[in-house]
Amino acid sequence: MQHNCGMTSPFYDLVPRDPAANLRWRMRCRERAITDRRFRDALYQACMEDVLFFCAFALWVIEPRSKYKQQPMIPWSHQEPVILAMDETITEAMETQHPVSLTLKKSRAQGGTYCYLAVTMYRAMKESGFTTGLVTRNEKLVDSNVNDSAVMYKVAWMLDRLPGWMLPGGYSRNTTDHVIKLKNESGWSGYSATGDVARGGRTSIFCFDEPGSEEFVAGNQDYKMLSSVAHVSNCIFLVSTFGLDSGVFYESATDPDNKRVYNLSWKDNPDHSKNIYTVKEGVAVALRPDEQGEVNKYIATHQREIKAIERRGHKIEGHVQSPWYNAHRMQPGATPRFIARELDEDCRGAVGKVFNPDLLDRMKRQHCQGPVWVGNPVFDSETCKLTGLIPREDGSLRLWFRPGIDNSPPLGPFTAGADIASGGVGAYSSNSVLTALDDRTGEQVLEYTIKGMEPRPFARRVVGLCMWLRNALLGWEDSGVSGGFAKEIGEVLYYGNVFMRNTEQYGTQKKSRKPGWPCQDKHKADMFEQMALAMEDGKFIPRSEEMIVECGEYEWDGDKIVHVPTKNKGLTEKNHADRAIAMAGCWKVFNTDSAGDKIDSSEENGQTPEYGSFAWREEQERRKVRASSPKYGLRDIIGRW
């Protein structure tokens, strides 16, 4: 709900809104202000009485995505009520001395940061001792002398471009303490979400940038920070896109009783919503009738792009879109859930089927096929090495290559992913699954499915198959039942070529490494979407039709991903879609780990592991040149074994 602020803008109508006209007007005003003291005083008074006039006359913004990297700040029409509301909120907090907060939910690229920077700059110049705390999600975004993404850099850059007579005493800046001070004792202090946000004492206002992001929400940091800040400031701004459907920002932005929730949507942006339309029964209908001709022309000339967007799983029918919006949907990595969060302000980011049914149908037609070989593997009980392959029609191992002499596999290299079950044998028990792909072709080559096997024995078979596949890189779902599996691999069998993920140590700048991939719904959604994009782009070639069928059985139920077996499948027992999890994780491991030479770049890379230790073996595996690297050659093939 938009709060109806009672503020007016008495001088803003005097300002030209066209950028070129605005620049010419600014130049004329500045030139006259040099010699005409009365005119200069009038300009200054208008700036201090009208925040929108102040923005459009005195402030600039950095826009590195544009041809013109430095632009005059002329508020967009949908920014104007937000800026006025921010100023009114500060006034109320100052006058009542009661806690007041404002929440701004926004689409990406709508200038939310510049809105609150402009308002705090306006207040800092007109009020002595007005202090602002600026909180960003990580240390790198707080302050820098060269990084224009850092919030304190933006403050200094904007101050530098004010007319000299507006800031006669200049300002002082301490990049070590992240502090900027004006001569009237007003100023800004920068903080990161991992630091002690309230260490600076009492502050006029705190502005939180992207508090809906995972970095803010993780470990309940947002609750802890807001609790401490509430004791040192009566005014708080929360400005963010949706990252997660939990945390302080999510609760504030979706609270129907919160009267100070504002919105910056691309649909209200005059530039981004140009030729905005929706599709009704396959026909594009302009939301503004006078743009129907341009919409028809766009649809006619962009059919290939629109079809590609639909193949990627993005909604077309009944969905509001524009040429600007569709261009973002075509970007690499722009999954439907990412676009929903970043542009559509959909905190859950998905509805209905997780995978596009048309994509899955196409994969079945074009790539899925019966296995070349089916049977059971035989392993040495002590070394776990594969010693034989027994053909059998109902075997647990399915291969999409024919084993060579002495049952040897292709050259590879390979990546493998495992989903681990508890080992039950009931009708509703899950399978344990290992799946693998050929790194060079992106083709699925193996699927090992077994029910009723506990995690430790399954781990021994997984290691045997991975050793057989030229010491394949192995990853698994790090869930509640994977503890014994992981210990068997790392502490008993000492298999070293294991996928390790970086995890944040909250409260510090360090990262630790853990085996396997996380298994929460948000992580599954990311895995599934990346695998879907890889299938769409032809980078991943699925072979198992059972796996593709399981992908189609995943749906969104509110904010949860659930597996709903199709009614026409004719199964009497519940299938838990373990093949889909294993394959999506396998692609995640390959996609994460295929970026060239594996050199540990963590803060601890100066520490040398003890020769022969598990850490040493792990490092040796990481440092091998991957076959997908241009540096991979004959010496690597020979030296690999």
C-alpha positions, 0 to 999 in steps of 0.5 A: 500500500502506498502511504499518501504523503502530504508533502508538495514540491513547490519549485519542481515544475520549473525544471526541464525534465528532458535530459538535454534541456535539463543540462542546458538549463543547469548550465545557464543557472550555474553561469548566472549564479556566479555573478548574480548573488540574489539569483544564487541565493534563490537557487539555494533556497529552492533546493533547501525547500524542495527535495525534487528541485534539489535532485533535478538541479544539483545532483548527478548519477553514475550509469555505467550501463549507458552510453552516457556514464554520468547523467543529471539526476532527473527523478523518474515519475515513479521515483518522485512520490518515493523521494517525497515520502522518504523526506516526510518519514525523516521529518516525522521521526525528527518531530515525534522522536518516535520510531518510524520506518519506510520499506521500498520494494523494487525491481532491479535498475530502478534507482532505489539507492540514489533515491535515499542518497539524494534525500539524505544529502538534502537533509545533511546540507540543510540540517546541522548534525544530521547523520546517516548510517549506510548499511550494505550486504558485504564489505566490498560495497561499503567504501572504495576510492575506485569502485563506483558500486560502493555506497560511500564512493557514490556519496563522495562522487555526488558531493564532488559534483555540487556547485561550489557555492552549495558546499563552501566548506567542502567535506572530509573523508576517511576511507578507513573508518568509512566516514564522510563529514560536512562542515556542519557536522552532518555526514555519512558512516558506512557499515557492512552486514557482517560488522557491528552496525550500531557501533557509531552511536546515535544516528539520525537515520539508517538506510539498509541496501538490499536487506532482502538478500541472502547475505543479510537474511542468513543466520538471522543477521537482519533481525540482530542488526535491526534490533540493535539499530532500533536503539540508536535511530528513530528512522530506518529505510529498508530498500531492496529487491526480493531475495528470499521469502523470509526475514525482516524485509520480506515481512515488512514488505508483505505486511498488509498493516504496514502503511509505509510500503512503497514500490519502484516497479519497472512497469511504472518506469517511463523508459523501461515500460515503453511499449508495455503489453500483455498476451491474451489468447496468443495476441499481444495487447498494448497496455497503452492503446497509443502504443499498439502499433509499435507493439505489433511491430515489435512482435513481428520482428522479434518472433525468434527472441520471443520463442527462445524466451518461452523455451527457457520457461518464461511465461508469455500468455497473460504476463506483462512484458516489454521489449526492455523486460524481454531483453533481460529475460534473454540474458545468460543465467536469467532463469524464470525464478531470477527474473521473478525476484529481480524484476517482478517483485515476486518473493517466491519467484516461481509458480506451477511446474518447476520445469517447462513441459515443452522443454522436457517433451523436446528432450524426450524426442531429441535425446532420451534413449534406451541404455546401451548396456544394462546390468549389475557391477561387481566390486572388490570388497576391500578396495572397492574397485570394479572387477566385473560387469554382469549383464541383466535386464533388470540391473541397477546400472545403466550405461549409455556407452559400451564398455571396452576391453576389460570393461574399460570406460571411455577416456572421459573425464567424467563428473558424477552426482549422488542422491542418498537415501536412508536405506529403507525398503518400504513402498514409500522408500527412496532410491539411492542414485548415482548419475554421471556425465562426460565432461567433454560432451555434456552427455549423460553416460551412467545411471546407478539406481538402488533401493534398500541400501544404507548410506555407507555401503552405497558410498563404497559402490559409488567410489568403485564406480567413480574410480572406474570412471577415470576417478570422476569428480564426485558430488552429493546432496549434503542432507541429513542422511549423508553424514555416514556416506561422507565419512565413508568416502573421506575418512575410510576410503580416502577418495580425494576427487570430491566437490567442495563448496565454499560456505560463509562463516557469518560474523567473519570474512572467512570462508570454509569448504564443505563437501557436497551441495546444499539441499534446501528448496532455494538450492534445488530451484537453482540447480533445476533452473541451471540444468534446464538452461543447459538443456535448452542451450544444448550444453547438457544432453540427457539420456534417461527418460525416467529422469526427465519424467521425474523432472516433470513431476516437480511443482511449486506449492507456495514457497516449497518445491514438491514432487507430485507423481503423475496420475497416469504413470500407473505406479503403485509406490511413491517415487521420490524423483531421486534421479532428477536430484542426482542429475541436477546436482551432477550438472551443478558440480560440473558447471561449478568446477569446469572453469579451468585449472583448480587453484585454491583461491581462499584466504588460506591458500598459503598453507601447505597441507601435510604430504599424503593427508586427505587435504593434500590429496584433495588439493592435488585433484583440484590442481589437475588440468580439466579435459575441458580446458584448452591447456589439456593435452597429451601429457595430461592424458598420460600423466593422469594415471 
